[in-house]
């Protein structure tokens, strides 16, 4: 790929981020949620998005670019205006916008064959499949195993009596995700900092009872140990295969 082609892709992404998050007031979003397709702000926002993308791309003779951006952005935002303000709809909205940018960029430079070959290589590559399997394991499956293994201590310590619902589950999920990532990229120091930070936060909580602290410590050590072991297994398999 040529540097100019990559530059245009990055400029289109930056243009989207600027127009969707910097140049779009919250009052416009609220107006769109209330008035739906009757909202003038919906069409103004789509027009601004198309103009900024056209300027940032710098492809002055290509009028299909702003037209494509305007129409796709309008349709996606109109769809979102009929959905509740939940995280999943926000993520779907952004995913669709970035997909439009990707399709537009691939079409501009006729990268369909190269993109297909890239996806074929990724799909058939064992390294990526191993890493993907590792991330899937450290999320819900490993969390369930640790939850079952520590269930008797959780009941005994009443750890969820005054805590946020499922907070421990999400904390464990993110810490295992981070540990696996750090080890795969050879950042062992970051793993130590993560352990230290969690220990400081946990033991500085004066409301913790001894049972609650011990339960959390057991769960943390299980989570960290399993993540480290899995990361080493993946790295070893990548070296061997």
Secondary structure per residue as TSV (DSSP state, phi and psi in degrees):
chain	resnum	aa	ss	phi	psi
A	1	X	-	360.0	141.4
A	2	X	-	-80.2	148.7
A	3	X	H	-56.8	-35.2
A	4	X	H	-64.5	-38.7
A	5	X	H	-65.8	-43.4
A	6	X	H	-64.0	-38.5
A	7	X	H	-61.6	-41.5
A	8	X	H	-66.4	-39.8
A	9	X	H	-60.4	-45.8
A	10	X	H	-65.3	-37.0
A	11	X	H	-67.6	-37.0
A	12	X	H	-65.7	-38.6
A	13	X	H	-65.9	-44.5
A	14	X	H	-63.1	-41.2
A	15	X	H	-60.0	-42.1
A	16	X	H	-63.0	-45.8
A	17	X	H	-62.1	-39.6
A	18	X	I	-67.0	-47.6
A	19	X	I	-74.3	-33.2
A	20	X	I	-83.4	-24.5
A	21	X	I	-121.3	-28.1
A	22	X	I	-98.1	-44.7
A	23	X	S	-94.6	5.7
A	24	X	S	-110.4	102.3
A	25	X	-	-64.8	154.0
A	26	X	H	-64.2	-27.2
A	27	X	H	-66.0	-31.6
A	28	X	H	-68.6	-41.2
A	29	X	H	-63.8	-43.8
A	30	X	H	-63.2	-40.7
A	31	X	H	-62.8	-39.9
A	32	X	H	-66.6	-38.5
A	33	X	H	-65.8	-32.8
A	34	X	H	-84.4	-48.4
A	35	X	H	-92.4	-13.1
A	36	X	G	56.2	-126.8
A	37	X	G	-70.1	-12.6
A	38	X	G	-84.5	-4.9
A	39	X	-	-76.0	121.2
A	40	X	H	-67.8	-28.8
A	41	X	H	-65.6	-29.2
A	42	X	H	-61.4	-45.5
A	43	X	H	-76.0	-35.3
A	44	X	H	-64.5	-43.8
A	45	X	H	-62.9	-43.7
A	46	X	H	-63.0	-38.4
A	47	X	H	-67.2	-44.0
A	48	X	H	-61.9	-41.3
A	49	X	H	-59.7	-43.9
A	50	X	H	-66.7	-41.4
A	51	X	H	-66.2	-46.1
A	52	X	H	-64.2	-41.3
A	53	X	H	-62.6	-40.5
A	54	X	H	-64.2	-42.8
A	55	X	H	-67.7	-44.7
A	56	X	H	-66.6	-38.2
A	57	X	H	-67.5	-37.9
A	58	X	-	73.1	16.5
A	59	X	-	-94.9	79.1
A	60	X	T	-66.6	-25.7
A	61	X	T	-90.1	-1.0
A	62	X	-	-103.6	94.6
A	63	X	H	-82.9	-13.4
A	64	X	H	-69.2	-26.4
A	65	X	H	-62.0	-57.0
A	66	X	H	-64.4	-33.5
A	67	X	H	-65.7	-44.0
A	68	X	H	-64.4	-44.4
A	69	X	H	-63.2	-45.4
A	70	X	H	-60.3	-51.7
A	71	X	H	-66.9	-43.3
A	72	X	H	-67.8	-41.6
A	73	X	H	-65.5	-39.6
A	74	X	H	-61.9	-46.1
A	75	X	H	-65.2	-44.5
A	76	X	H	-65.3	-45.1
A	77	X	H	-68.5	-33.3
A	78	X	H	-65.9	-42.7
A	79	X	H	-59.3	-43.3
A	80	X	H	-66.6	-30.0
A	81	X	H	-65.3	-19.3
A	82	X	T	-93.6	2.8
A	83	X	S	-109.6	150.6
A	84	X	-	-66.9	157.9
A	85	X	S	-78.5	66.8
A	86	X	-	-109.2	159.0
A	87	X	H	-59.3	-41.2
A	88	X	H	-63.4	-35.1
A	89	X	H	-74.7	-33.2
A	90	X	H	-63.0	-44.5
A	91	X	H	-65.5	-41.5
A	92	X	H	-63.2	-42.5
A	93	X	H	-57.4	-49.4
A	94	X	H	-68.4	-37.3
A	95	X	H	-61.5	-41.1
A	96	X	H	-65.7	-41.1
A	97	X	H	-61.7	-45.3
A	98	X	H	-69.0	-32.5
A	99	X	H	-64.7	-39.8
A	100	X	H	-61.8	-44.5
A	101	X	H	-61.5	-42.4
A	102	X	H	-63.4	-46.4
A	103	X	H	-63.0	-41.7
A	104	X	H	-61.8	-46.0
A	105	X	H	-64.8	-43.6
A	106	X	H	-60.9	-39.3
A	107	X	H	-70.9	-38.7
A	108	X	H	-59.9	-40.2
A	109	X	T	-110.5	13.0
A	110	X	T	50.8	58.1
A	111	X	-	-102.0	20.4
A	112	X	H	-63.7	-43.1
A	113	X	H	-67.0	-44.3
A	114	X	H	-63.9	-39.5
A	115	X	H	-65.1	-41.7
A	116	X	H	-63.1	-41.6
A	117	X	H	-64.8	-38.5
A	118	X	H	-63.8	-46.1
A	119	X	H	-64.5	-34.6
A	120	X	H	-66.2	-41.8
A	121	X	H	-66.3	-41.1
A	122	X	H	-65.5	-43.0
A	123	X	H	-64.3	-37.1
A	124	X	H	-90.7	-5.7
A	125	X	-	-79.5	126.5
A	126	X	H	-71.3	-31.6
A	127	X	H	-60.6	-49.3
A	128	X	H	-64.7	-39.6
A	129	X	H	-64.5	-38.4
A	130	X	H	-63.9	-45.3
A	131	X	H	-65.2	-42.3
A	132	X	H	-61.8	-43.9
A	133	X	H	-60.9	-39.0
A	134	X	H	-62.2	-44.8
A	135	X	H	-66.4	-35.9
A	136	X	H	-66.9	-37.4
A	137	X	I	-68.5	-42.1
A	138	X	I	-73.7	-11.2
A	139	X	I	-85.7	-103.8
A	140	X	I	-71.9	-45.6
A	141	X	I	-58.3	-49.8
A	142	X	H	-66.6	-35.5
A	143	X	H	-62.3	-39.2
A	144	X	H	-66.8	-40.7
A	145	X	H	-61.7	-46.5
A	146	X	H	-65.4	-38.7
A	147	X	H	-62.0	-41.8
A	148	X	H	-68.4	-40.8
A	149	X	H	-66.1	-29.5
A	150	X	T	-107.6	12.0
A	151	X	H	-59.5	-44.4
A	152	X	H	-63.6	-35.1
A	153	X	H	-75.1	-31.7
A	154	X	H	-65.3	-42.3
A	155	X	H	-65.3	-42.4
A	156	X	H	-67.0	-36.5
A	157	X	H	-90.1	-9.7
A	158	X	T	49.7	50.3
A	159	X	T	-65.9	-26.1
A	160	X	T	-95.0	8.6
A	161	X	S	-62.0	-39.1
A	162	X	S	-127.6	20.5
A	163	X	S	-106.2	173.1
A	164	X	-	-70.8	145.6
A	165	X	T	-64.7	124.8
A	166	X	T	61.7	17.0
A	167	X	H	-64.1	-42.3
A	168	X	H	-61.4	-37.8
A	169	X	H	-61.5	-45.8
A	170	X	H	-71.5	-36.7
A	171	X	H	-60.8	-46.5
A	172	X	H	-62.0	-40.4
A	173	X	H	-61.3	-47.4
A	174	X	H	-69.8	-36.3
A	175	X	H	-68.2	-38.5
A	176	X	H	-67.5	-39.0
A	177	X	H	-60.4	-44.8
A	178	X	H	-67.7	-42.1
A	179	X	H	-61.9	-46.3
A	180	X	H	-59.5	-43.7
A	181	X	H	-63.3	-46.6
A	182	X	H	-60.2	-42.7
A	183	X	H	-72.2	-37.2
A	184	X	H	-65.0	-26.5
A	185	X	T	-105.9	16.3
A	186	X	T	64.9	34.2
A	187	X	-	-109.3	69.5
A	188	X	H	-68.5	-30.4
A	189	X	H	-60.9	-38.4
A	190	X	H	-64.6	-32.9
A	191	X	H	-64.0	-43.2
A	192	X	H	-62.3	-40.4
A	193	X	H	-65.5	-37.1
A	194	X	H	-64.4	-43.2
A	195	X	H	-63.0	-44.4
A	196	X	H	-63.5	-43.2
A	197	X	H	-63.4	-43.1
A	198	X	H	-67.6	-37.6
A	199	X	H	-64.6	-42.4
A	200	X	H	-63.3	-45.8
A	201	X	H	-63.9	-40.0
A	202	X	H	-69.6	-48.0
A	203	X	H	-81.9	-10.8
A	204	X	T	-84.3	-8.8
A	205	X	-	-79.8	107.2
A	206	X	T	-71.7	-16.6
A	207	X	T	-81.2	-8.3
A	208	X	-	-69.3	132.4
A	209	X	-	-86.6	166.8
A	210	X	H	-62.2	-41.8
A	211	X	H	-64.1	-42.4
A	212	X	H	-65.3	-42.7
A	213	X	H	-63.1	-44.0
A	214	X	H	-65.3	-39.2
A	215	X	H	-62.0	-47.0
A	216	X	H	-64.4	-39.2
A	217	X	H	-63.7	-42.8
A	218	X	H	-61.9	-48.0
A	219	X	H	-61.5	-40.3
A	220	X	H	-64.2	-45.5
A	221	X	H	-64.6	-39.4
A	222	X	H	-62.2	-45.7
A	223	X	H	-62.6	-47.4
A	224	X	H	-65.7	-45.7
A	225	X	H	-62.1	-45.2
A	226	X	H	-64.9	-39.6
A	227	X	H	-66.6	-43.3
A	228	X	H	-64.0	-45.3
A	229	X	H	-61.7	-44.3
A	230	X	H	-63.6	-41.6
A	231	X	H	-62.4	-41.9
A	232	X	H	-65.6	-38.5
A	233	X	H	-62.0	-44.8
A	234	X	H	-63.4	-44.6
A	235	X	H	-62.7	-39.3
A	236	X	H	-65.8	-42.8
A	237	X	H	-65.7	-38.6
A	238	X	H	-62.7	-38.0
A	239	X	H	-68.7	-37.7
A	240	X	H	-76.4	-45.5
A	241	X	-	-72.9	360.0
